[in-house]
Amino acid sequence: MADQRNNPPPRQHLLTPAPAARQSQGEGLVERKQPVAVPLWHIVPRMAGYGVVLFIVWAVLTIMFPNVFTRSSERAVVNSPVSLVTSPVEGIVMRQMIAAGQPFTANQPLMVVQNPNIDRSLLVELTGKKLDNQQRHDSAKAKLESNRRLLAATEQDLQRYNSAAQREHASRVRALEARLAAAKAQEDQQEEVVNRNQNMQWAGAVSEAYTNASRYQLSMLSNAKAAAKAELDNAVGESEASRNKVYTSSTDSPSAALAQRRQVLNAESAQLTAELEQLEEYGKSVDQLLATEQERIDRLSNLEIRLTEPGTVEDLIAQPGMRVAAGATLARASNCAQTRVVAVFPRSLSDSLLPGARLNVHVDGLPAALPASVAEILPRAPDGDQARYFVPFPPIEKNEIYVIAKLDRPLDKLPGKASASGVVSAANASVPQASSGHCGMGRWARVTLNQSWLGQLRASLS
């Protein structure tokens, strides 16, 4: 027994079964290869468990890495800024040129609002100023005409007095010249007498006293001649001065008074002329203001409502015959060239949704994606901001933002545009709907970032 424990049997004996055993083992192997039917209720719990685990893993990864698993937004709607057609005045809508759904060009009349109760106080004030200015103008013009007539009469009187004064001066000059000639003749004659008496004195015929008497008389005549010469010179000077409109003698006093009166009338006429020119210029400016105010009143009395940009009338709020207040909205219009897409994205994608970032917009009903770019980011959109757009914004939740996407091309100019009646999916049924406009407004869309998270990661690393 000790030998047996020390010397174990050969390995072949232990590993190699007997022929009968091998045969029985081969039959057993053949039996194991046959399929065995497993009940279905054994697989369903296992698959459900795998699904729950995968869902939990996906949810955890989505929450932890939203930038990787969320690159698009299913809550997006085609929208457009709304243009409000308002009335600047109160009145009654008289005419409607454009029907709902029709396009219009820039500055095309859309409606006519009549306002018979427009404020005319400025027109009345300008009319009063015009009448007052016209009255002052007429008064100044009448006074100027009177001054001109008086000036003409003064000119005639001055000419007559000047003529009479010139004649009087001429007569005086002639009289003094005759007097001077007579004095000169007497002086010459007396000189002959003095010479004769001197000769007679030398001859002893007369005395020296007789000769001195004749000489004294000669000196008297010389003085008279000199006085006549002085008076003649004075008369000639006065005549020349009077002829040159310089009145120095008592004879020219009426002419001097008339000349002074003429200067005063000329000064008043010049002043009245300048005043008339000023009143005429003021009257022209008042007439221009009056015409402008009258044109404004006529325009506001039958005001044509226009828009400075082209577009399409979406709906009419005021109908012909309705009375509207100042600032009331008459219609709402949109412009397809300003079509936008309002999408809701997670706040975690803010770094990827900067203004100018490229987007792909899949509009409901269009076969191909539309290129777009981020135009604006809104953390929230109150009613005031949403009122600027035609379609209400999709609802927003916590940690979400609004992204306003601008299409590269207007939606109405793209080929293959679907009809205006869009189909709303069941997933978006909770969002308020609006009727699709001619620019696709109200259609649901899906907005996707043009760059994947892997490409963005490569760009940031490079």
Backbone hydrogen bonds, N-H to C=O, Kabsch-Sander energy under -0.5 kcal/mol:
donor,donor_aa,acceptor,acceptor_aa,energy
5,R,1,M,-2.1
6,N,2,A,-2.1
7,N,3,D,-2.2
14,L,10,P,-1.1
15,L,11,R,-2.9
16,T,12,Q,-2.5
22,R,18,A,-3.2
23,Q,19,P,-2.3
24,S,20,A,-2.2
25,Q,21,A,-2.7
26,G,22,R,-2.8
27,E,23,Q,-2.0
28,G,24,S,-1.6
29,L,25,Q,-2.3
30,V,26,G,-2.1
31,E,27,E,-1.6
32,R,28,G,-1.5
33,K,29,L,-1.4
34,Q,31,E,-0.7
37,A,35,P,-0.5
42,H,39,P,-1.4
43,I,39,P,-0.5
43,I,40,L,-1.0
44,V,40,L,-2.0
46,R,42,H,-0.5
47,M,43,I,-2.7
48,A,44,V,-2.6
49,G,45,P,-2.0
50,Y,46,R,-2.2
51,G,47,M,-2.6
52,V,48,A,-2.4
53,V,49,G,-2.2
54,L,50,Y,-2.6
55,F,51,G,-2.6
56,I,52,V,-2.4
57,V,53,V,-2.6
58,W,54,L,-2.8
59,A,55,F,-2.9
60,V,56,I,-2.6
61,L,57,V,-2.6
62,T,58,W,-2.5
63,I,59,A,-2.3
64,M,60,V,-2.6
65,F,61,L,-3.1
68,V,65,F,-0.9
69,F,65,F,-1.3
70,T,66,P,-2.4
71,R,69,F,-0.6
73,S,447,V,-2.7
76,A,74,E,-1.1
76,A,445,A,-0.8
77,V,342,V,-2.2
78,V,443,R,-2.7
79,N,340,R,-3.8
82,V,388,R,-2.6
83,S,333,A,-3.4
84,L,82,V,-0.6
85,V,83,S,-0.5
85,V,331,A,-3.0
86,T,84,L,-0.9
87,S,328,A,-2.0
91,G,324,V,-2.2
92,I,114,Q,-2.8
93,V,322,M,-2.7
94,M,92,I,-0.6
94,M,112,V,-3.0
95,R,112,V,-1.2
97,M,110,L,-2.7
98,I,110,L,-1.0
101,G,313,V,-3.7
102,Q,99,A,-1.8
104,F,311,G,-2.9
107,N,307,L,-3.9
108,Q,105,T,-1.4
110,L,305,I,-3.2
111,M,305,I,-0.9
112,V,95,R,-1.9
113,V,303,L,-2.7
114,Q,92,I,-3.0
114,Q,112,V,-0.5
115,N,301,S,-1.9
118,I,115,N,-0.7
124,V,120,R,-2.4
125,E,121,S,-2.6
126,L,122,L,-2.7
127,T,123,L,-2.2
128,G,124,V,-2.4
129,K,125,E,-2.3
130,K,126,L,-2.2
131,L,127,T,-2.3
132,D,128,G,-2.5
133,N,129,K,-2.5
134,Q,130,K,-2.4
135,Q,131,L,-2.3
136,R,132,D,-2.4
137,H,133,N,-2.3
138,D,134,Q,-2.6
139,S,135,Q,-2.4
140,A,136,R,-2.6
141,K,137,H,-2.4
142,A,138,D,-2.5
143,K,139,S,-2.4
144,L,140,A,-2.3
145,E,141,K,-2.3
146,S,142,A,-2.4
147,N,143,K,-2.7
148,R,144,L,-2.3
149,R,145,E,-2.3
150,L,146,S,-2.8
151,L,147,N,-2.7
152,A,148,R,-2.2
153,A,149,R,-2.3
154,T,150,L,-2.5
155,E,151,L,-2.4
156,Q,152,A,-2.1
157,D,153,A,-2.6
158,L,154,T,-2.8
159,Q,155,E,-2.3
160,R,156,Q,-2.3
161,Y,157,D,-2.8
162,N,158,L,-2.7
163,S,159,Q,-2.3
164,A,160,R,-2.6
165,A,161,Y,-2.8
166,Q,162,N,-2.5
167,R,163,S,-2.3
168,E,164,A,-2.5
169,H,165,A,-2.9
170,A,166,Q,-2.5
171,S,167,R,-2.6
172,R,168,E,-2.3
173,V,169,H,-2.4
174,R,170,A,-2.5
175,A,171,S,-2.4
176,L,172,R,-2.7
177,E,173,V,-2.5
178,A,174,R,-2.5
179,R,175,A,-2.5
180,L,176,L,-2.7
181,A,177,E,-2.4
182,A,178,A,-2.4
183,A,179,R,-2.7
184,K,180,L,-2.2
185,A,181,A,-2.3
186,Q,182,A,-2.6
187,E,183,A,-2.4
188,D,184,K,-2.4
189,Q,185,A,-2.5
190,Q,186,Q,-2.8
191,E,187,E,-2.2
192,E,188,D,-1.8
193,V,189,Q,-1.8
194,V,190,Q,-2.8
195,N,191,E,-2.4
196,R,192,E,-2.4
197,N,193,V,-2.8
198,Q,194,V,-2.1
199,N,195,N,-2.0
200,M,196,R,-2.7
201,Q,197,N,-2.6
202,W,198,Q,-2.3
203,A,199,N,-1.8
204,G,200,M,-0.7
204,G,201,Q,-0.8
205,A,200,M,-2.9
206,V,200,M,-0.7
211,T,207,S,-1.4
212,N,208,E,-2.5
213,A,209,A,-2.0
214,S,210,Y,-1.5
215,R,211,T,-2.1
216,Y,212,N,-2.5
217,Q,213,A,-2.0
218,L,214,S,-1.8
219,S,215,R,-2.4
220,M,216,Y,-2.0
221,L,217,Q,-2.0
222,S,218,L,-2.3
223,N,219,S,-2.3
224,A,220,M,-2.2
225,K,221,L,-2.2
226,A,222,S,-2.5
227,A,223,N,-2.5
228,A,224,A,-2.4
229,K,225,K,-2.4
230,A,226,A,-2.3
231,E,227,A,-2.5
232,L,228,A,-2.3
233,D,229,K,-2.3
234,N,230,A,-2.5
235,A,231,E,-2.6
236,V,232,L,-2.6
237,G,233,D,-2.4
238,E,234,N,-2.4
239,S,235,A,-2.2
240,E,236,V,-2.4
241,A,237,G,-2.6
242,S,238,E,-2.5
243,R,239,S,-2.2
244,N,240,E,-1.7
245,K,242,S,-1.4
246,V,241,A,-3.6
247,Y,245,K,-0.6
248,T,246,V,-0.8
252,D,249,S,-0.9
253,S,250,S,-1.0
256,A,252,D,-2.8
257,A,253,S,-2.3
258,L,254,P,-2.4
259,A,255,S,-2.6
260,Q,256,A,-2.5
261,R,257,A,-2.3
262,R,258,L,-2.1
263,Q,259,A,-2.1
264,V,260,Q,-2.1
265,L,261,R,-2.4
266,N,262,R,-2.4
267,A,263,Q,-2.4
268,E,264,V,-2.5
269,S,265,L,-2.5
270,A,266,N,-2.5
271,Q,267,A,-2.4
272,L,268,E,-2.7
273,T,269,S,-2.5
274,A,270,A,-2.4
275,E,271,Q,-2.4
276,L,272,L,-2.6
277,E,273,T,-2.3
278,Q,274,A,-2.4
279,L,275,E,-2.7
280,E,276,L,-2.5
281,E,277,E,-2.4
282,Y,278,Q,-2.7
283,G,279,L,-2.6
284,K,280,E,-2.3
285,S,281,E,-2.3
286,V,282,Y,-2.5
287,D,283,G,-2.6
288,Q,284,K,-2.4
289,L,285,S,-2.6
290,L,286,V,-2.9
291,A,287,D,-2.7
292,T,288,Q,-2.5
293,E,289,L,-2.8
294,Q,290,L,-2.7
295,E,291,A,-2.5
296,R,292,T,-2.5
297,I,293,E,-2.7
298,D,294,Q,-2.7
299,R,295,E,-2.6
300,L,296,R,-3.0
301,S,297,I,-2.5
302,N,298,D,-1.5
303,L,113,V,-2.3
303,L,300,L,-0.8
305,I,111,M,-3.0
305,I,303,L,-0.6
311,G,104,F,-2.0
312,T,334,S,-2.6
313,V,102,Q,-2.2
314,E,312,T,-0.6
314,E,332,R,-2.7
315,D,332,R,-1.4
317,I,330,L,-2.5
318,A,330,L,-2.3
321,G,93,V,-3.7
322,M,319,Q,-2.1
324,V,91,G,-2.8
324,V,322,M,-0.5
327,G,87,S,-4.1
328,A,325,A,-1.9
330,L,85,V,-4.1
331,A,85,V,-1.3
332,R,315,D,-2.3
333,A,83,S,-2.7
334,S,312,T,-2.3
335,N,81,P,-0.5
338,Q,335,N,-1.8
339,T,336,C,-1.4
340,R,79,N,-3.3
341,V,405,A,-2.2
342,V,77,V,-2.6
343,A,341,V,-0.6
343,A,403,V,-2.5
344,V,75,R,-1.7
345,F,343,A,-0.5
345,F,401,I,-2.2
347,R,399,N,-2.9
349,L,346,P,-1.6
350,S,347,R,-1.6
352,S,349,L,-0.7
353,L,349,L,-1.0
353,L,350,S,-0.5
356,G,374,V,-2.3
357,A,354,L,-2.3
359,L,372,A,-2.7
360,N,448,T,-2.7
361,V,370,L,-2.8
362,H,360,N,-0.5
362,H,446,R,-3.0
363,V,361,V,-0.8
364,D,444,W,-2.6
366,L,363,V,-2.1
370,L,361,V,-3.2
372,A,359,L,-2.1
373,S,406,K,-1.8
374,V,357,A,-2.0
375,A,404,I,-3.0
376,E,404,I,-1.5
378,L,402,Y,-2.5
386,Q,382,P,-2.4
387,A,383,D,-1.8
388,R,385,D,-1.1
389,Y,386,Q,-1.7
390,F,80,S,-2.4
400,E,397,E,-1.0
401,I,345,F,-2.7
402,Y,378,L,-3.0
403,V,343,A,-2.9
404,I,376,E,-3.1
405,A,341,V,-3.0
405,A,403,V,-0.7
406,K,373,S,-3.0
407,L,339,T,-0.9
407,L,405,A,-0.5
408,D,371,P,-2.2
411,L,336,C,-0.5
413,K,410,P,-1.1
414,L,411,L,-1.0
417,K,414,L,-0.7
422,G,420,A,-1.2
425,S,423,V,-0.5
428,N,425,S,-0.6
429,A,426,A,-1.2
431,V,428,N,-1.4
437,G,441,M,-1.1
440,G,437,G,-1.6
442,G,78,V,-2.9
443,R,440,G,-1.9
445,A,76,A,-2.6
446,R,362,H,-1.9
447,V,73,S,-1.9
448,T,360,N,-2.8
449,L,71,R,-2.6
450,N,358,R,-1.8
456,Q,452,S,-2.3
457,L,453,W,-2.1
458,R,454,L,-2.4
459,A,455,G,-2.5
460,S,456,Q,-2.4
461,L,457,L,-2.2
462,S,458,R,-2.4
